[in-house]
Amino acid sequence: MTHNGPVNDRTPLPVPPLAPLLTPEGRALLDEVRDTDPAQELAVATRLRREHPAELVSAALGQARLRQRAVVKFGAEDAGRMFFTPNGVEQSTRASVATYRAGRLKELGVTSVADLCCGIGGDAIALARAGIRVLAVDRDPLTAAAARANADALGLADLIEVREADVTEVDTAGYDAVFVDPARRGGRGRVFDPEAYSPPLSWAIEAARRAPRAAALKVAPGIPHEAVPGDAEAEWISDGGDVKEAVLWFGTGHAAAPSETVASPGPGPAPDPEPDPGAVRATLLPGPRTLLSRGLPDPAVRPPGRYLYEPDGAVIRAHLVAEVADRLDGGLIDATIAYITADEHRPTPYATAYEITDRLPFNVKKLKALLRERQVGTLTVKKRGSAVEPEELRRKALPKPHGSASVTVFLTRVAGAPTMLLGNPLR
């Protein structure tokens, strides 16, 4: 098969080797520069170079910067002990998502996983902490070295074997499951065609189908639904409201996922079904909360009611807006817009609710006058189905605060007409 670039090529940026940082001198230097303020790096480097090799000082300060950036994904405790590459920080899975995915594999009875395209080992770490034995494979020598150092630093070396190899040449027959995280960036930036992944999605799918028990393929959340194989379950995952990834699952059968989806007894929406191959789900972290597709038709379009609901991004990507609208007894404000409206407030983890106070045709002057009249000092602008840039509207409509009040304005369409809906979020 042919690929756009080498298989498993993450095109890492040139960085110093990790080996010097793994020596006693290197580790001591890392501890010393751990909390270095970037503004003080030059002064710190000048002082340290009197006692240590210049290359080691530069490597330690660079690693300290990467560790600081990694805190948001791995937490301060782990990030402060791990080793990173620039691409590794950028492309690694957030720990909360990796932990959730490892939990699903554990629920499926998986005891060993071949982690292909392992990067700096974020997923391997989560799998090992779930008690799963891992073969972690990456083609790039520096990336594989970082994964090996991380397994050792976190006390997981007994469960994680790191191998520097081309993933297409690795025998995974001795493992219950495979996890594949193809590179989705090339020399020109982000790759959108799944067949331009490295390795291509088609190769990853065939590797998944050969797995004895289960498989998970991490893909971009923008993957077209038509690119999802019929024998795969597709899951979109958000964390704290931000969509992080999509996962194609194989071999899930009727195994229940670790979710908090609960249906109320009596009247109301039907309980979510158990997942089948071909199922679609949206999972929200923390929680987790999982919403499964029930194959509902598109919601009816209706005039805006008292409440507007903004579905979570994972719900929208998974095309499950109808399932949320059904729970809310709501409809759409426009056939092409993923905003749900309803007359009653029903709290749901799958959408943020707003109480709507005003509906206006799009008119900046009218909005500006209204904000002044109501002494608004904080304006939040959201848009869906509008070409207007939120920052531009904010600058024109509220050039300076008028008071302490706050309001959210939705730039959208109602029955095809450009409209502004004003309101406030419900807590």
Disulfide bonds with the S-S distance in Angstrom:
none
